[in-house]
Amino acid sequence: MEGNLRVKKPDLTKIKTFLLGSRTNYGMVFTVLLYALLIAIGFVYLYPLLFMLVTSMKSPTDLLNPMVQWVPTTLYLGNYEKALRVLDYSNTLVSSILVSVLPSLITAAVCSLVGYGLARYRFAGKNIIFALILATFIIPAQNTVIPQMLMYKNLGLLGNILSLILPALFGQGYRSAIFILIFYQTFLSFPKVLEEAARLDGASDLRIFFQVALPAAAPAFIISIIFSTVWYWNETYLTSIFLEGGIQTLPMQLGKFTQAYENLYPPGMVNIFDRLNEAVKLAGTFLNILPLLVMYFLLQKWFVESVDRSGITGE
């Protein structure tokens, strides 16, 4: 009887492995801490975006009701209708895409050529050129904006989109130095035997670059185009100086949203609450970042694969 009633002692080794893990698994404690950390980081990043989206969909009644926090009583799109009109969204969206995407594509193409030349060829003054490229990234753009503006004025480029395209064409677009470094590192790790085999087959240097090197640099291209597009999109200081207001982008229009709103809805046309309605401004802010969110959503698969293959982390 005593043998049958004996309670089996728990296996402490299995419990320890379950909690603390082993060589093949992380364990419950580490997994819980990891997920808690990821949830906390995700909350910090997503909270402003969720707050902006929810608030922009609140009606004036919901905004005045302290009981309504995260779930509006009705789906109110009046804020977006006003924001679309104030931002002149269709025209400024086209202008923003033109100002950001076109120079980004040119920047990626030129930086790939410069990075390949620095990685694959030896020539006099290479280290000096490399140092000058790094200097363009280290020195703030605000320190060189006056000489650039005077040069563009003499060339008649101010107020023209060529003031953004021509620097990109010569490898001097926004933060081009970091893209040159990305392509330099990519081509530096590219096996030379493939180029030597192509050269033995009679391929020229240009053919080797376009048919052998560039396909292997696809991850660097994706990263460069995405980051460059975001930086061109968000840059308002230099863009407003070089374009002189001739082209209005969404971030530039958002910067003077209040003034544009007052011009479009003068006193007497709307009540005082609508003039102080922060939900309209948040709707305009969300419309400003919406194209970038769509771009990330469509390219996230290739972007993650590119970062994983190239070993490059973004900022």
BALOBA-1460 file (C-alpha; in Angstrom, 3 decimals):
// residues 315
<rec num="1" residu="m" x="0.000" y="0.000" z="0.000"/>
<rec num="2" residu="e" x="2.739" y="2.437" z="0.896"/>
<rec num="3" residu="g" x="4.470" y="1.809" z="-2.439"/>
<rec num="4" residu="n" x="1.266" y="2.472" z="-4.364"/>
<rec num="5" residu="l" x="0.573" y="5.748" z="-2.468"/>
<rec num="6" residu="r" x="4.072" y="7.108" z="-2.975"/>
<rec num="7" residu="v" x="3.990" y="10.479" z="-4.802"/>
<rec num="8" residu="k" x="6.309" y="10.823" z="-7.738"/>
<rec num="9" residu="k" x="8.758" y="13.686" z="-7.289"/>
<rec num="10" residu="p" x="8.856" y="16.302" z="-10.047"/>
<rec num="11" residu="d" x="11.785" y="16.216" z="-12.432"/>
<rec num="12" residu="l" x="13.723" y="19.385" z="-11.536"/>
<rec num="13" residu="t" x="15.848" y="19.108" z="-14.672"/>
<rec num="14" residu="k" x="12.825" y="19.287" z="-16.956"/>
<rec num="15" residu="i" x="11.393" y="22.232" z="-15.031"/>
<rec num="16" residu="k" x="14.711" y="24.062" z="-15.215"/>
<rec num="17" residu="t" x="14.967" y="23.379" z="-18.950"/>
<rec num="18" residu="f" x="11.393" y="24.544" z="-19.488"/>
<rec num="19" residu="l" x="11.962" y="27.797" z="-17.632"/>
<rec num="20" residu="l" x="15.580" y="28.649" z="-18.460"/>
<rec num="21" residu="g" x="15.980" y="26.803" z="-21.743"/>
<rec num="22" residu="s" x="18.761" y="24.690" z="-23.151"/>
<rec num="23" residu="r" x="21.105" y="24.651" z="-26.113"/>
<rec num="24" residu="t" x="18.221" y="24.008" z="-28.503"/>
<rec num="25" residu="n" x="15.521" y="26.357" z="-27.100"/>
<rec num="26" residu="y" x="15.361" y="29.642" z="-25.245"/>
<rec num="27" residu="g" x="13.046" y="28.700" z="-22.406"/>
<rec num="28" residu="m" x="9.823" y="30.218" z="-21.131"/>
<rec num="29" residu="v" x="11.451" y="33.015" z="-19.085"/>
<rec num="30" residu="f" x="13.519" y="34.333" z="-21.973"/>
<rec num="31" residu="t" x="10.587" y="34.029" z="-24.397"/>
<rec num="32" residu="v" x="8.252" y="35.986" z="-22.113"/>
<rec num="33" residu="l" x="10.832" y="38.723" z="-21.553"/>
<rec num="34" residu="l" x="11.559" y="38.909" z="-25.263"/>
<rec num="35" residu="y" x="7.896" y="39.251" z="-26.230"/>
<rec num="36" residu="a" x="7.315" y="41.799" z="-23.459"/>
<rec num="37" residu="l" x="10.221" y="43.881" z="-24.777"/>
<rec num="38" residu="l" x="8.968" y="43.653" z="-28.369"/>
<rec num="39" residu="i" x="5.440" y="44.623" z="-27.321"/>
<rec num="40" residu="a" x="6.786" y="47.602" z="-25.356"/>
<rec num="41" residu="i" x="8.904" y="48.786" z="-28.304"/>
<rec num="42" residu="g" x="5.993" y="48.264" z="-30.690"/>
<rec num="43" residu="f" x="3.707" y="50.253" z="-28.404"/>
<rec num="44" residu="v" x="6.157" y="53.177" z="-28.283"/>
<rec num="45" residu="y" x="6.317" y="53.284" z="-32.078"/>
<rec num="46" residu="l" x="2.652" y="52.604" z="-32.810"/>
<rec num="47" residu="y" x="1.006" y="54.712" z="-30.101"/>
<rec num="48" residu="p" x="1.490" y="58.107" z="-31.859"/>
<rec num="49" residu="l" x="0.259" y="56.650" z="-35.149"/>
<rec num="50" residu="l" x="-2.812" y="55.032" z="-33.561"/>
<rec num="51" residu="f" x="-3.601" y="58.172" z="-31.564"/>
<rec num="52" residu="m" x="-3.338" y="60.264" z="-34.734"/>
<rec num="53" residu="l" x="-5.598" y="57.915" z="-36.728"/>
<rec num="54" residu="v" x="-8.266" y="57.586" z="-34.020"/>
<rec num="55" residu="t" x="-8.370" y="61.291" z="-33.192"/>
<rec num="56" residu="s" x="-8.565" y="62.283" z="-36.852"/>
<rec num="57" residu="m" x="-11.756" y="60.191" z="-37.177"/>
<rec num="58" residu="k" x="-13.525" y="61.747" z="-34.202"/>
<rec num="59" residu="s" x="-16.500" y="63.986" z="-34.747"/>
<rec num="60" residu="p" x="-16.717" y="67.314" z="-32.886"/>
<rec num="61" residu="t" x="-19.085" y="65.644" z="-30.415"/>
<rec num="62" residu="d" x="-16.589" y="62.845" z="-29.698"/>
<rec num="63" residu="l" x="-13.779" y="65.363" z="-29.243"/>
<rec num="64" residu="l" x="-15.769" y="67.205" z="-26.601"/>
<rec num="65" residu="n" x="-16.837" y="63.983" z="-24.855"/>
<rec num="66" residu="p" x="-14.188" y="62.935" z="-22.274"/>
<rec num="67" residu="m" x="-15.651" y="59.420" z="-22.221"/>
<rec num="68" residu="v" x="-14.625" y="58.805" z="-25.844"/>
<rec num="69" residu="q" x="-10.971" y="57.855" z="-25.928"/>
<rec num="70" residu="w" x="-10.003" y="55.152" z="-28.420"/>
<rec num="71" residu="v" x="-13.300" y="54.113" z="-30.038"/>
<rec num="72" residu="p" x="-15.260" y="56.915" z="-31.755"/>
<rec num="73" residu="t" x="-19.031" y="56.635" z="-31.623"/>
<rec num="74" residu="t" x="-19.247" y="57.272" z="-35.370"/>
<rec num="75" residu="l" x="-16.832" y="57.049" z="-38.288"/>
<rec num="76" residu="y" x="-16.428" y="60.749" z="-39.075"/>
<rec num="77" residu="l" x="-14.569" y="61.645" z="-42.281"/>
<rec num="78" residu="g" x="-15.297" y="65.366" z="-42.262"/>
<rec num="79" residu="n" x="-11.812" y="66.095" z="-40.902"/>
<rec num="80" residu="y" x="-10.224" y="64.343" z="-43.879"/>
<rec num="81" residu="e" x="-12.455" y="66.192" z="-46.328"/>
<rec num="82" residu="k" x="-11.241" y="69.530" z="-44.948"/>
<rec num="83" residu="a" x="-7.621" y="68.350" z="-44.810"/>
<rec num="84" residu="l" x="-7.729" y="67.151" z="-48.426"/>
<rec num="85" residu="r" x="-8.996" y="70.536" z="-49.509"/>
<rec num="86" residu="v" x="-6.525" y="72.529" z="-47.414"/>
<rec num="87" residu="l" x="-3.548" y="70.459" z="-48.584"/>
<rec num="88" residu="d" x="-4.703" y="70.518" z="-52.223"/>
<rec num="89" residu="y" x="-3.875" y="66.855" z="-51.911"/>
<rec num="90" residu="s" x="-3.987" y="65.641" z="-55.506"/>
<rec num="91" residu="n" x="-1.610" y="68.319" z="-56.802"/>
<rec num="92" residu="t" x="0.779" y="68.292" z="-53.847"/>
<rec num="93" residu="l" x="0.891" y="64.490" z="-53.857"/>
<rec num="94" residu="v" x="2.030" y="64.454" z="-57.492"/>
<rec num="95" residu="s" x="4.608" y="67.130" z="-56.728"/>
<rec num="96" residu="s" x="5.870" y="65.214" z="-53.685"/>
<rec num="97" residu="i" x="6.277" y="62.013" z="-55.681"/>
<rec num="98" residu="l" x="8.118" y="63.890" z="-58.423"/>
<rec num="99" residu="v" x="10.420" y="65.668" z="-55.966"/>
<rec num="100" residu="s" x="11.211" y="62.536" z="-53.915"/>
<rec num="101" residu="v" x="11.113" y="59.516" z="-56.231"/>
<rec num="102" residu="l" x="12.884" y="60.904" z="-59.312"/>
<rec num="103" residu="p" x="15.992" y="62.202" z="-57.471"/>
<rec num="104" residu="s" x="16.053" y="58.998" z="-55.400"/>
<rec num="105" residu="l" x="16.221" y="56.789" z="-58.481"/>
<rec num="106" residu="i" x="18.986" y="58.955" z="-59.947"/>
<rec num="107" residu="t" x="20.851" y="58.958" z="-56.626"/>
<rec num="108" residu="a" x="20.757" y="55.163" z="-56.380"/>
<rec num="109" residu="a" x="21.991" y="54.739" z="-59.963"/>
<rec num="110" residu="v" x="24.856" y="57.231" z="-59.623"/>
<rec num="111" residu="c" x="25.902" y="56.044" z="-56.154"/>
<rec num="112" residu="s" x="26.068" y="52.453" z="-57.402"/>
<rec num="113" residu="l" x="28.487" y="53.522" z="-60.134"/>
<rec num="114" residu="v" x="30.629" y="55.548" z="-57.714"/>
<rec num="115" residu="g" x="30.621" y="52.761" z="-55.122"/>
<rec num="116" residu="y" x="31.655" y="50.204" z="-57.739"/>
<rec num="117" residu="g" x="34.515" y="52.381" z="-58.937"/>
<rec num="118" residu="l" x="35.843" y="52.900" z="-55.422"/>
<rec num="119" residu="a" x="35.535" y="49.213" z="-54.563"/>
<rec num="120" residu="r" x="37.006" y="47.714" z="-57.719"/>
<rec num="121" residu="y" x="39.606" y="50.147" z="-59.094"/>
<rec num="122" residu="r" x="42.858" y="51.589" z="-57.772"/>
<rec num="123" residu="f" x="43.803" y="55.082" z="-58.863"/>
<rec num="124" residu="a" x="45.675" y="58.112" z="-57.583"/>
<rec num="125" residu="g" x="43.750" y="60.223" z="-55.089"/>
<rec num="126" residu="k" x="41.283" y="57.496" z="-54.208"/>
<rec num="127" residu="n" x="41.668" y="58.041" z="-50.462"/>
<rec num="128" residu="i" x="41.236" y="61.787" z="-50.871"/>
<rec num="129" residu="i" x="38.030" y="61.298" z="-52.847"/>
<rec num="130" residu="f" x="36.784" y="58.857" z="-50.221"/>
<rec num="131" residu="a" x="37.514" y="61.386" z="-47.464"/>
<rec num="132" residu="l" x="35.710" y="64.162" z="-49.358"/>
<rec num="133" residu="i" x="32.681" y="61.920" z="-49.799"/>
<rec num="134" residu="l" x="32.606" y="61.262" z="-46.056"/>
<rec num="135" residu="a" x="32.967" y="65.002" z="-45.403"/>
<rec num="136" residu="t" x="29.784" y="65.709" z="-47.379"/>
<rec num="137" residu="f" x="27.929" y="63.428" z="-44.962"/>
<rec num="138" residu="i" x="29.569" y="64.695" z="-41.774"/>
<rec num="139" residu="i" x="29.242" y="68.426" z="-42.528"/>
<rec num="140" residu="p" x="25.633" y="69.600" z="-41.945"/>
<rec num="141" residu="a" x="23.817" y="70.675" z="-45.075"/>
<rec num="142" residu="q" x="22.901" y="73.984" z="-43.411"/>
<rec num="143" residu="n" x="26.586" y="74.987" z="-43.525"/>
<rec num="144" residu="t" x="26.774" y="74.680" z="-47.291"/>
<rec num="145" residu="v" x="23.296" y="75.867" z="-48.257"/>
<rec num="146" residu="i" x="24.338" y="79.484" z="-48.912"/>
<rec num="147" residu="p" x="27.141" y="78.621" z="-51.411"/>
<rec num="148" residu="q" x="24.792" y="76.137" z="-53.071"/>
<rec num="149" residu="m" x="22.003" y="78.690" z="-53.298"/>
<rec num="150" residu="l" x="24.324" y="81.310" z="-54.810"/>
<rec num="151" residu="m" x="25.669" y="78.798" z="-57.329"/>
<rec num="152" residu="y" x="22.162" y="77.677" z="-58.316"/>
<rec num="153" residu="k" x="21.125" y="81.322" z="-58.630"/>
<rec num="154" residu="n" x="23.987" y="82.023" z="-61.047"/>
<rec num="155" residu="l" x="23.027" y="78.938" z="-63.045"/>
<rec num="156" residu="g" x="19.337" y="79.879" z="-63.052"/>
<rec num="157" residu="l" x="18.275" y="76.704" z="-61.245"/>
<rec num="158" residu="l" x="16.440" y="78.206" z="-58.281"/>
<rec num="159" residu="g" x="12.726" y="77.467" z="-58.400"/>
<rec num="160" residu="n" x="13.359" y="74.554" z="-60.757"/>
<rec num="161" residu="i" x="13.291" y="70.849" z="-59.968"/>
<rec num="162" residu="l" x="16.679" y="70.621" z="-61.711"/>
<rec num="163" residu="s" x="18.147" y="72.069" z="-58.511"/>
<rec num="164" residu="l" x="17.393" y="68.668" z="-56.950"/>
<rec num="165" residu="i" x="18.034" y="66.455" z="-59.956"/>
<rec num="166" residu="l" x="21.437" y="67.823" z="-61.046"/>
<rec num="167" residu="p" x="23.122" y="67.308" z="-57.621"/>
<rec num="168" residu="a" x="21.751" y="63.762" z="-57.557"/>
<rec num="169" residu="l" x="23.088" y="63.242" z="-61.079"/>
<rec num="170" residu="f" x="26.585" y="64.141" z="-59.848"/>
<rec num="171" residu="g" x="26.356" y="62.035" z="-56.678"/>
<rec num="172" residu="q" x="25.538" y="64.954" z="-54.381"/>
<rec num="173" residu="g" x="21.904" y="64.312" z="-53.528"/>
<rec num="174" residu="y" x="20.565" y="64.299" z="-49.967"/>
<rec num="175" residu="r" x="22.887" y="62.071" z="-47.893"/>
<rec num="176" residu="s" x="24.346" y="60.460" z="-51.009"/>
<rec num="177" residu="a" x="27.543" y="59.627" z="-49.125"/>
<rec num="178" residu="i" x="25.861" y="56.925" z="-47.058"/>
<rec num="179" residu="f" x="24.485" y="55.285" z="-50.214"/>
<rec num="180" residu="i" x="27.937" y="55.343" z="-51.794"/>
<rec num="181" residu="l" x="29.253" y="53.574" z="-48.684"/>
<rec num="182" residu="i" x="26.465" y="51.000" z="-48.915"/>
<rec num="183" residu="f" x="27.299" y="50.185" z="-52.544"/>
<rec num="184" residu="y" x="31.029" y="50.310" z="-51.784"/>
<rec num="185" residu="q" x="30.637" y="47.692" z="-49.069"/>
<rec num="186" residu="t" x="28.348" y="45.600" z="-51.279"/>
<rec num="187" residu="f" x="30.733" y="45.528" z="-54.234"/>
<rec num="188" residu="l" x="33.751" y="45.075" z="-51.969"/>
<rec num="189" residu="s" x="32.314" y="41.776" z="-50.746"/>
<rec num="190" residu="f" x="31.383" y="40.686" z="-54.279"/>
<rec num="191" residu="p" x="33.516" y="37.714" z="-55.490"/>
<rec num="192" residu="k" x="36.164" y="38.861" z="-57.952"/>
<rec num="193" residu="v" x="36.244" y="35.471" z="-59.671"/>
<rec num="194" residu="l" x="32.909" y="36.237" z="-61.331"/>
<rec num="195" residu="e" x="34.286" y="39.421" z="-62.831"/>
<rec num="196" residu="e" x="37.470" y="37.678" z="-63.908"/>
<rec num="197" residu="a" x="35.435" y="34.934" z="-65.585"/>
<rec num="198" residu="a" x="33.346" y="37.538" z="-67.433"/>
<rec num="199" residu="r" x="36.514" y="39.386" z="-68.468"/>
<rec num="200" residu="l" x="37.986" y="36.146" z="-69.853"/>
<rec num="201" residu="d" x="34.819" y="35.768" z="-71.928"/>
<rec num="202" residu="g" x="35.554" y="39.148" z="-73.506"/>
<rec num="203" residu="a" x="33.147" y="41.321" z="-71.484"/>
<rec num="204" residu="s" x="34.004" y="44.990" z="-71.135"/>
<rec num="205" residu="d" x="34.072" y="46.817" z="-67.822"/>
<rec num="206" residu="l" x="30.659" y="48.381" z="-68.448"/>
<rec num="207" residu="r" x="29.148" y="45.049" z="-69.388"/>
<rec num="208" residu="i" x="30.578" y="43.462" z="-66.245"/>
<rec num="209" residu="f" x="29.112" y="46.289" z="-64.175"/>
<rec num="210" residu="f" x="25.631" y="46.115" z="-65.677"/>
<rec num="211" residu="q" x="25.277" y="42.351" z="-66.170"/>
<rec num="212" residu="v" x="27.347" y="40.882" z="-63.339"/>
<rec num="213" residu="a" x="27.712" y="43.396" z="-60.512"/>
<rec num="214" residu="l" x="24.368" y="45.222" z="-60.558"/>
<rec num="215" residu="p" x="22.131" y="42.134" z="-60.231"/>
<rec num="216" residu="a" x="24.060" y="41.170" z="-57.092"/>
<rec num="217" residu="a" x="23.553" y="44.663" z="-55.673"/>
<rec num="218" residu="a" x="19.736" y="44.503" z="-55.739"/>
<rec num="219" residu="p" x="19.476" y="44.633" z="-51.898"/>
<rec num="220" residu="a" x="21.576" y="47.799" z="-51.814"/>
<rec num="221" residu="f" x="19.376" y="49.348" z="-54.515"/>
<rec num="222" residu="i" x="16.169" y="48.637" z="-52.592"/>
<rec num="223" residu="i" x="17.556" y="50.042" z="-49.347"/>
<rec num="224" residu="s" x="18.975" y="53.132" z="-51.049"/>
<rec num="225" residu="i" x="15.798" y="53.932" z="-52.967"/>
<rec num="226" residu="i" x="13.556" y="53.535" z="-49.918"/>
<rec num="227" residu="f" x="15.706" y="55.606" z="-47.562"/>
<rec num="228" residu="s" x="16.443" y="58.243" z="-50.187"/>
<rec num="229" residu="t" x="12.747" y="58.605" z="-51.023"/>
<rec num="230" residu="v" x="11.867" y="59.070" z="-47.347"/>
<rec num="231" residu="w" x="14.630" y="61.654" z="-46.853"/>
<rec num="232" residu="y" x="13.679" y="63.623" z="-49.963"/>
<rec num="233" residu="w" x="10.034" y="63.443" z="-48.923"/>
<rec num="234" residu="n" x="10.643" y="64.761" z="-45.401"/>
<rec num="235" residu="e" x="13.238" y="67.390" z="-46.332"/>
<rec num="236" residu="t" x="11.499" y="70.772" z="-46.292"/>
<rec num="237" residu="y" x="14.293" y="73.198" z="-45.390"/>
<rec num="238" residu="l" x="16.539" y="72.711" z="-48.423"/>
<rec num="239" residu="t" x="13.648" y="71.918" z="-50.744"/>
<rec num="240" residu="s" x="11.819" y="75.132" z="-49.910"/>
<rec num="241" residu="i" x="15.034" y="77.148" z="-50.445"/>
<rec num="242" residu="f" x="15.995" y="75.574" z="-53.763"/>
<rec num="243" residu="l" x="12.471" y="75.400" z="-55.201"/>
<rec num="244" residu="e" x="11.539" y="78.881" z="-53.883"/>
<rec num="245" residu="g" x="7.914" y="77.866" z="-53.479"/>
<rec num="246" residu="g" x="7.571" y="77.027" z="-57.157"/>
<rec num="247" residu="i" x="6.678" y="73.439" z="-56.261"/>
<rec num="248" residu="q" x="4.675" y="72.655" z="-53.143"/>
<rec num="249" residu="t" x="5.113" y="69.232" z="-51.542"/>
<rec num="250" residu="l" x="2.916" y="67.652" z="-48.885"/>
<rec num="251" residu="p" x="5.345" y="68.280" z="-45.981"/>
<rec num="252" residu="m" x="5.779" y="71.901" z="-47.103"/>
<rec num="253" residu="q" x="2.019" y="72.383" z="-47.357"/>
<rec num="254" residu="l" x="1.563" y="70.713" z="-43.980"/>
<rec num="255" residu="g" x="4.063" y="73.135" z="-42.451"/>
<rec num="256" residu="k" x="1.766" y="76.039" z="-43.290"/>
<rec num="257" residu="f" x="-1.429" y="74.081" z="-42.714"/>
<rec num="258" residu="t" x="-2.849" y="76.521" z="-40.166"/>
<rec num="259" residu="q" x="-2.365" y="79.525" z="-42.432"/>
<rec num="260" residu="a" x="-3.810" y="77.680" z="-45.430"/>
<rec num="261" residu="y" x="-6.778" y="76.570" z="-43.325"/>
<rec num="262" residu="e" x="-7.487" y="80.135" z="-42.205"/>
<rec num="263" residu="n" x="-7.288" y="81.345" z="-45.804"/>
<rec num="264" residu="l" x="-9.632" y="78.621" z="-47.003"/>
<rec num="265" residu="y" x="-12.032" y="78.888" z="-44.061"/>
<rec num="266" residu="p" x="-12.055" y="82.574" z="-43.026"/>
<rec num="267" residu="p" x="-13.748" y="83.801" z="-39.831"/>
<rec num="268" residu="g" x="-17.522" y="83.668" z="-40.117"/>
<rec num="269" residu="m" x="-17.483" y="80.745" z="-42.520"/>
<rec num="270" residu="v" x="-16.873" y="78.151" z="-39.779"/>
<rec num="271" residu="n" x="-17.464" y="78.237" z="-36.053"/>
<rec num="272" residu="i" x="-14.759" y="78.758" z="-33.490"/>
<rec num="273" residu="f" x="-14.591" y="75.059" z="-32.634"/>
<rec num="274" residu="d" x="-13.797" y="74.052" z="-36.219"/>
<rec num="275" residu="r" x="-11.053" y="76.684" z="-36.340"/>
<rec num="276" residu="l" x="-9.451" y="75.175" z="-33.225"/>
<rec num="277" residu="n" x="-10.117" y="71.562" z="-34.230"/>
<rec num="278" residu="e" x="-6.871" y="69.625" z="-33.798"/>
<rec num="279" residu="a" x="-8.421" y="66.588" z="-35.470"/>
<rec num="280" residu="v" x="-8.223" y="68.345" z="-38.842"/>
<rec num="281" residu="k" x="-4.489" y="68.921" z="-38.364"/>
<rec num="282" residu="l" x="-3.995" y="65.282" z="-37.368"/>
<rec num="283" residu="a" x="-5.935" y="64.212" z="-40.457"/>
<rec num="284" residu="g" x="-3.593" y="66.325" z="-42.570"/>
<rec num="285" residu="t" x="-0.571" y="64.814" z="-40.818"/>
<rec num="286" residu="f" x="-1.843" y="61.288" z="-41.436"/>
<rec num="287" residu="l" x="-2.464" y="62.074" z="-45.106"/>
<rec num="288" residu="n" x="1.124" y="63.336" z="-45.301"/>
<rec num="289" residu="i" x="2.669" y="60.083" z="-44.072"/>
<rec num="290" residu="l" x="0.131" y="57.799" z="-45.764"/>
<rec num="291" residu="p" x="2.098" y="57.457" z="-49.056"/>
<rec num="292" residu="l" x="5.221" y="56.440" z="-47.092"/>
<rec num="293" residu="l" x="3.220" y="53.864" z="-45.127"/>
<rec num="294" residu="v" x="1.838" y="52.449" z="-48.371"/>
<rec num="295" residu="m" x="5.348" y="52.289" z="-49.834"/>
<rec num="296" residu="y" x="6.664" y="50.413" z="-46.794"/>
<rec num="297" residu="f" x="3.674" y="48.071" z="-46.851"/>
<rec num="298" residu="l" x="4.183" y="47.204" z="-50.526"/>
<rec num="299" residu="l" x="7.969" y="46.863" z="-50.304"/>
<rec num="300" residu="q" x="8.326" y="45.389" z="-46.832"/>
<rec num="301" residu="k" x="9.030" y="41.862" z="-48.113"/>
<rec num="302" residu="w" x="11.860" y="42.968" z="-50.390"/>
<rec num="303" residu="f" x="13.066" y="45.510" z="-47.835"/>
<rec num="304" residu="v" x="13.429" y="42.929" z="-45.045"/>
<rec num="305" residu="e" x="15.126" y="40.473" z="-47.404"/>
<rec num="306" residu="s" x="17.499" y="43.219" z="-48.581"/>
<rec num="307" residu="v" x="18.467" y="44.191" z="-45.040"/>
<rec num="308" residu="d" x="18.977" y="40.532" z="-44.152"/>
<rec num="309" residu="r" x="21.157" y="39.860" z="-47.213"/>
<rec num="310" residu="s" x="23.186" y="43.052" z="-47.028"/>
<rec num="311" residu="g" x="23.545" y="43.227" z="-43.250"/>
<rec num="312" residu="i" x="22.613" y="46.933" z="-43.284"/>
<rec num="313" residu="t" x="20.449" y="48.515" z="-40.627"/>
<rec num="314" residu="g" x="18.460" y="51.684" z="-41.190"/>
<rec num="315" residu="e" x="17.952" y="54.730" z="-39.032"/>
